[in-house]
């Protein structure tokens, strides 16, 4: 959430920043004017409410003075005035809550502002590549795959270890049943990632709840704007949401807390299932397991002070890239443009892994710095270096990486023309020394 005081003082800066996001290109000015109007209405009402409260207190004191002077007529008149003011204040406090809600509702759906170095663009075609890895690996592996490399679902079904028909029978579309050595390979990938991030990258492993309250989803920005993308279950008279990513519970660990400065940065990682009702554009990636309603992901979350977040963003992205380098999977890292960047992000790097079956790069990790956008929603703060004041933390999140997509990438990049899959060196200790997956 953006700071209303900053908006009040810098309305045209906000207009210019919003115009960089295509969905606000034509409405930025009116959106900001509406926010300012809501803020002014609220502040004017608060001024009147405060004045009435002050008059009520003064009149109450005057009643005592009139009683002591035995001026009963004045005392009765003052009592009537106080009763009238109390009734107005009661209605005024209800109106205050209405005005607060109107302003907060408008702020809650307003996206974060892109940093100055974020490319301005309309969609994914305007993203900017910043580096790539493994071009020589693509060329070296091509002869082994044959003239037409297969996609992961062709490989998996031929191995007899990836079943979409049975998954559809159990749950409908966009679910997968893995079995045998492919199921073990996915588990090995997750374990490898967790070990790497906890033993070499300094992240603390967490096993968070998979069901969370609405205010937790609000804290990281999923609610209210993206409610239709979530799964919910009934819980008593209310509901709980299934997490769309471990970013949600991990980031909220510091909710309503003041973290000592010396404990920052906090770095968390978790392997969890993720649940997303909206699994991509209609008709896109309908075959295979690229877009699923349920998938596993190793998440990375950092909580920093305000000075360190940009450096932490580079570090987090490098940690995610290391996963693919150790697996010897070709990838490229791109800076997302303003039209492709997420709701809560100030800046995002996407890491796209090479998939020879599709002959293209596809996203496998997204690493974002959010500034204090989420912290304001969570009321997450830290003591400044002098220990005198409290500041909002900065939050970052990234995939370290998506486990199912890593499985896809391994299957396609390590496929042989006979349909078997070679296991990357880094994963063999997790596979009991197995070097190859062949059809059962």
Residue, then its C-alpha position, 0 to 999 in steps of 0.5 A: x500500500x502506498x503512503x497517503x501522506x506521500x500521495x498528498x504531497x506528490x500527486x503529479x509524481x504518482x500520476x506519472x508513475x501510474x501512467x507507466x503501468x498500461x492499465x492506468x495509462x488513461x486513468x492515472x489523473x482521475x485515479x489520483x484526483x479521486x484519492x485526493x478527494x477521498x483523503x480531503x473529505x476524511x481530513x475535513x471530517x476529522x477536523x470537525x469531529x475533533x472540534x466537536x469533541x473539544x467543545x464537548x469536553x469544554x462544555x462538560x467542564x462548564x457544567x461543573x462551574x455552573x453547578x458550583x455557581x448554582x446557575x441551574x439554567x446555564x447548567x441545563x442548557x450546557x447539558x442539552x448542548x453536550x447531549x446534542x454534541x454526543x449524538x453528533x459525535x456518535x454519528x460522526x464516528x460512524x461517518x469516520x469509519x465510512x470515510x476511512x474504509x473508502x480511502x483504504x479500499x481505494x489505496x488497497x487496489x492501487x499497485x506499487x510504483x516502478x523504480x526509475x530503472x524499470x523498463x517502460x513497456x506494454x507487455x512481456x515483449x518489452x522485457x529486457x534481457x540482462x544476461x544469459x547462461x548456457x548457450x554452449x550447453x544448448x548446442x552440445x546437447x542438440x545431437x543427443x536429442x535428435x532432430x525434434x526434441x520432445x516436450x516434457x509431457x511426451x517424454x513423461x507419458x512415454x516413460x509411463x510416469x506422467x499421467x494426465x488422464x488419471x489426474x483429470x479423473x481425480x481432480x479435473x484439468x490442470x493436475x498431474x499424477x507423477x509416479x516412479x522415478x519421475x516422482x522421485x526426481x521431483x522430490x530430489x529437485x526440491x531437496x537439492x534446492x532447500x539444501x543449497x539455499x539453507x547451507x550456502x545462501x543463508x536462508x532459514x528453512x520454515x514449514x508454514x501453514x498452507x491455509x491462512x486468514x484473509x488479513x494475511x492474504x491482504x498483507x502481501x497483496x493477494x486480497x482484495x484485487x486477486x480474490x478470484x485467483x485463490x482457492x478458499x475452504x470453509x472454516x467455522x463461520x468464516x474461511x481460510x485461503x490456500x496459499x498461492x505461494x509461500x511468500x504469503x505466510x513467510x512475509x507475514x511472519x513479521x506482521x505487526x512486529x518491530x524487528x531490531x535493526x541488528x537482526x536484519x536481514x531476515x531470510x526465509x525459505x520454504x518448500x510448499x504446495x501452491x494453489x492457484x485457481x487462475x492458471x494462465x490464459x485460456x487455451x495456453x499451455x493446456x497440455x502438460x504441467x507448465x500451468x497447474x492449479x497445484x504445484x510445488x515451489x521453493x520460495x525465498x523471502x527477505x526482510x531488510x531495512x530500507x537501505x539494503x533492499x536493492x542489493x538484496x534483490x540482486x543477491x536473491x536473483x543470483x541465489x535463484x540463478x545458482x540453482x539452474x547453474x548447478x543443474x546445468x540448465x541454460x537460462x536467461x534473466x530479464x528485467x520485467x517492463x512496467x506492463x508485465x510487472x506484478x501488482x506489489x513489485x517495484x522491480x522484478x527479474x524473471x529467470x527463464x529456463x530453456x525448454x528445447x521441446x518448445x524451442x524457447x525460454x519459459x519463466x521458472x523464477x520471478x524475484x521482486x523487491x517490493x519496498x515498504x508496499x507490503x510492510x504498510x499493509x502488514x504493519x511490519x516495522x524495524x528499529x532504526x540504527x539509533x534505536x529511536x524511531x520505527x521504520x517500515x521494513x522492505x520485503x522481497x520474494x522470489x522463486x528458488x525455484x518452481x519445482x515442477x518447472x525445474x522437473x520439466x526443464x531437466x526432462x527436456x534438456x537431458x532427454x535422449x532420442x530413445x526417450x530416456x532422461x539422464x539425471x544431472x550430476x547435482x541430483x544423483x546423490x538424491x537419487x541413490x546414485x541413479x544416472x538415468x531414467x528409462x521406460x518401465 
